[in-house]
Amino acid sequence: MRDLRALASIPAPTGAEGPRLDWLEQRLRSAAGRRVRDEAGNLVWLLGEGRATLGLLAHVDTVFGADVPHVPHERDGWLHGPGIGDNAAAVIVAVDVVERLAPELTRSLAVVFTVGEEGLGNLRGARHACAELDPDAVIALEGHGIELVCVDAVGSSRARLTVTGPGGHSWWDRGRPSAIHELLAALETLLSGMEPDVAVNVGVISGGGAVNAIAARAEAIVEVRSLDEATLDMFEERIGGLSVTPPSQLAVEALGRRPAGRLDRGHPLLAAVRDVRRQLGLTDTLGDGSTDANAALALGIPALCLGCSRGHDMHALGERIEVASLADGCAQLEGVLRALLVA
């Protein structure tokens, strides 16, 4: 709990994870194994020799800016604070369990505290780590979600649509195309006809200058999420085929893509996890999510994601986790690591 409070007190917006990684490096200065910073900026904790049997990934970045107060506090058995579960809890569970278990490991382990998992980080740290380390299997850790095992990777594609035009006076220049009107029409075309199980979201929209001015510029940031790579391809093709009324112009900027993927239900990694969860009395529910595990599955590396606590309001200022459930998170990770890495 002391470590968790300390880490969660350090802001770590995507792209500015340095202070948290510095704290982790100092915290682990006397731990077994060796620590290195890779080219992506990840902190890699290596135990054992040779190619890693398992890569254990926990991201350190959050969705909150450095200006957001990070003051974790406990109330009625719950620990509250921005990013307390996503993903400070997962990072500290990894530290706690691996540090205690290190002397017993008989197979190699690479613990990677990754950067760039949230938002437009596009799994930058996980992609680099999985490609460079090429472990036999990967487990991604998330602070929330101990109720299920994520075996399906939700892929996503994100883009910025920008419409520019001549602008003008809303009365005297009536008839000129408005960048806002053109953008809305393009978005309607993009959204129409999508399958119901595909999640399309216009997350940000902006533009214009005054109520009595024809907008000369408008912008939207859109995202699609799916379990199917073909759906992501189709969405990107639809974006590429959009058009606006001349003399307006449309520019499309790709902002990133997370690959979709799926772990074979018969893989030994999942079998080991399920066996441990049965012993602990945890549910055998399988689910999906968008995590560092996506990066591994995209490379053909068997991967899944485990949660470390029960929580609520992820990505909200009121985020909280149940303190007692952290014991289950630690026990689950220790049991799985023993099954995979201790002869």
Secondary structure, 3 states (H helix, E strand, C coil): CHHHHHHHCCCCECCCCHHHHHHHHHHCCCCCCEEEECCCCCEEEEECCCCCCEEEEEECCECCCCCCCCCCEEECCEEECCCHHHHHHHHHHHHHHHHHHHHHCCCCEEEEEECCCCHHHCCHHHHHHHHHHCCCEEEEEECCCCCCEEEEECEEEEEEEEEECCCEECCCCCCCCCHHHHHHHHHHHHHCCCCCCCEEEEEEEEECCCCCEECCEEEEEEEEEECCHHHHHHHHHHHHCCCCCCCCEEEEEEEEEECCEECCCCCHHHHHHHHHHHHHCCCCCEEEECCCHHHHHHCCCCEEEEECCCEECCCCCCCEEECCHHHHHHHHHHHHHHHHHCC
